Amino acid sequence: MTLSRLLLWRHGQTEHNASGHWQGHLDSPLTERGREQARAAAPALLAYEPHLVVASDLRRATDTAKILVEAGGLPLRLDKRLRETDIGHWQGLTSTEVDARYPGGISTWQSD
């Protein structure tokens, strides 16, 4: 198979997204809204006639991908190399908590 198009799709909303916490490699589950977002996006993505879905092995990405896979009868391949950036000690913290514990860290990270 020759790759002629690559579609990138972010996972649906997670409990950490909804509460404003940094995730990194933490495995926060999808919220009901996140599942609804995936179901709503599936028809538009299927219109591109994908042949394969490749997702991170983190539950939020896998659960999002499974909605598309089930809607389109597509194969799913999990790849841990697609995981979100490991943000170390920031994982599970809010931006306010990161700023308090690591002053200037977010600005440095954003400009790096």
N, C-alpha and C positions, 0 to 999 in steps of 0.2 A: 504494500500500500504506500502510495506517495502522498505526503502531506501537502494539501493544497490550501488549507485554511486551518487556523488555530483560533478557537474561541476561548477566551478566559472568562470565568464566571466565579464571582465571590460567593462564599457560603451565605446562607440566610442569617437573620439576626439570632444571636445567642443570648443566654442568660447574662454572660459577662458584658456583651455589647449593650444590652438593655440597662444594666446597672452602672455602666461607665468604667468597668474594670479592664485593665490590660490583660490580654490572653496569652500571647506567645504560644508556648506548647501546652498550656493548660487545656484540658479537654472539656470545655464548657458546652453543654447541649444546646440544640436549637430551641427557641421559644416557639409557641404556636404561630406567632407572627412570622418567624423565620421559615417555618414549614409552608405557610401561606405564600410567602415571597417566592419560594422555590416552585411551588405548584403554579403560581401565576407566570413565572418566567419560562417554564418548560415548553409551552407551545411556540413561543418566539424562537427558542433555541432549536427545537426540533425542525423548524422551518428551514434551517441550514443543512438539514439531512446529515447529522453527524454519524460517524461509523463506530466511534469509541469514546468513552468517557474515562478520563484519568483524573483521580482526586487524591488529595492528601489522605493519609490514614487516620487523621484526627476525626473524631466523631462528627463534628459540625460540618466538615467538608464531605465526609462519607454520606451522612444522612441527607444533605442537600443533593448530592449526586445521585443517590438512590431514587429520589423522586423523579429525576429526569430519565434515569435508566428504566424505571418501571413504566413510565409514560410512553417511552419510545422503543422498548424492547431492545435496548442497547447493552453491549458488554461494558463492564466496569473493571478498571484496573486501579489498584491503590498503590501509591508511591510516596513513601515518607519524605522523599526529597522535596515534595511540594508543601511541606509544613510551613506555617508562618514562622517568621524570625523568632529565635529563642531570645527573649528579652531579659533573661536571668532574674535578678531580684525584683524587677518591676512587675513580673507576672502576678496577677491577682490584686494589684494595687490600682487605685484610681489615679488620675493625673494629679490631683491635689496632694495625694499621699506621696507620689513620686517627687513632686516639686519640694515637698517638705523634707524628705529624706535625702534627696539628691539634687540640691539647688543647681539650676542651670542645665541639668542633665537632658531634659527633653529638647531644649533649644540646640544643644550640641548634637544630639541624635538626629534631629531634623535637618541640620545643616551638613551633616557628615555624608 
